[in-house]
Amino acid sequence: MGYTHYWKLKHSVDNEENIIKACAEFKHLLEKLNIQVIYSSNRTQEPIINSKQIIFDGINSPDEACVEGFSIDFLNDVKKFNFCKTNRDYSESNAKYDKAVCLALVCLANNIIDFHFTSDGDFSDWKEVFTIYETFFGQLKFLMSQLEVGGFSYAQPLMPGLDARVTENGQQYFVYKDTH
């Protein structure tokens, strides 16, 4: 049985610089954490991580990719419900792929206000990813509305450990708080 992450880009992104920043952060984290990803099952092609799209998969074994590849097209996936399964518990390579997917989601959500995501995981599954992001890039924050996907809105955080706070511009954000 897979472990699934879900995401949706609610509107087209007006500021391409936000996508470029999210992609640069994601590439930086992959490099610093030594997480290797491939372009789907094609091992000869590098993953695509740019301002038009992000496409990658994990390396499961010498002959196959992980369960389902991560893919978002910033022009054609607007308002589309997307997901991928990572099988995070079955092997070290799947755990690394799951971490890569989670890092991609966090980088995108922290930089693109109309990017929304959720997951089968709870706070304990995400704590390491939040800590990694904040170690490299500072305080992590999501707009509260970013934790809705597929037309469903959640009244409470999906992941305990994210606390609500109001910023100076009146927007309410979830902010990661390490309570341990």
N, C-alpha and C positions, 0 to 999 in steps of 0.2 A: 504494500500500500504506500502511496506517495505522500509526501509532505508538500503542500501546495501554497504558493504565494500568488496573490492576485493584484492587479493594478489597472489603472485607467487614467488616461490623459483627457481631462474633461473639456478642454478647449485648446485650440492651437496656441502655440507658444509665441507671444509677441516679441520677446526679447531673446534672440538666438544666443546671446552671450550667456544666458542662464544655462542653456543646454551645454554650451562649450565648457562652462565652469564645472557642471556636474560630471561631464565626461572626463575632464582633466583630473578631478578628484578621484573618480573611480579608477582610472588608469594608474594614478599614483598609489592608491591603496593596493591594487593588484601587484604592482611592482614591489612595494615595501614589504608586503606580507608573503611574497613569493607564491602567489596563487596563479597557476597557469590555467588559461581557458583557451578553447579552440572555437573555430567557426563551425558550429553544428557537427555533423559526423565527418566533415571534410577536414582531415588533419593537415592538409597541405596549405590551407588558407588561414590567415590570421583572423581573429575575431574582428568584427566591425564595431568601433566605438567612436562615433563622431556626431556632429550636430544634426545629421539627417536620420541616423538610426543606431541602435545598439543591438548586436546579434552575437550571442556566444553560447557555448555549452561547456560543460565540465568534461574532464578526462576520466572515464570510468575504468577502462582497462586498455591494453594495447589495441584492441579491435573495436571498441565501441565508445560512444559518447554516453553521457549521463541520461537520466530519464527523459526530460523534455528541455529543449533549448529555451533560453531567454531571448525575447525579441520585442523591440518597440521601434516603430517607424514614426518619427515625430510629425510627419506630414499626413500619413494615411491611417494611423491608428487613433486619431482623435475621436473621442466618445466611444471607443471600442473597449469592451471588457476583455482583459488578457490575463493569462495565468501560465504558470509552469510548475511542474513537480520536480523535486530535487532528491528525494530519498536520502535525506541528510543522515540518517542513522545507520545505513548499511555498510559503509566503508569510509576510509579516510578521504578518498578522492571525492565521494559524494558529499561529505561534510565540507570539504573545501569549496565545492561547487555551490552548495547551499549558502556558504558565507559570501561567495562572490555575488550571488543573486541578491542577498540581503543588503550587501554594501551598495550595489547598483540602485536598489530601491531607495535606500536612505540618501544617497547622493542626489538622486533625482528629486525626491520629495523636499529635501532641504534647500534646493535651488529653484525648483519650478512649482509655483504656487498651485497650478492646476493639475499637478500629478498626485494621484491618490493611490494608496495601497493598503492592503491588509494581508493576513497570513494565517495559516493554521497554528502558528506558534504563539506562545505567550511571552511575557516579559523575560522569563529565564532563558528562552531561546534567543532573544534579541539583545540581552544585556551586553554581551561581548562585542557585538557589532556597534552598538551605540558608543561604548567606551572607545573602541578603535577610532570611530569617526571623530569623536571629541578630542582624542589625543592628537590627531593630525590637523584638524580644522577648527577647533573651538566648539562653542556651545551648539548643540543640535536642537533644532526646533522645527515643529511642523504646525501648520495651521490646523486647528481642530477639524475643519471640514476636510482635510486631506486624509483623515482616517475613515473615509467612507468609500465604498466601491460598488459598482454594479447597481447603482440607484438606491442602495440601502444606506441609511444614515444611522449612526450609533450614538446613543445618548451618553455613553460612558467610554472611556478609553478602552480599546481592545487589549491593550497591554498595560497591566498595572505597573507602576514605576514611572509612567509618564504623567507629569503633573501639569495642570492647567495654570497659565498665568496670562496676564493681559500686558501687552506691550504698549509703548508710548503712543502708537498710532491707533490704539483701540482694538486691534486684532487680537483674538485669543489664540494662544499657541499651546501645544503640548510640548513640554520641555522635559528631557530625560533627567531624572534625579536618581542617583545611585544611593539607595537607602541602606546598603549593607556595608 
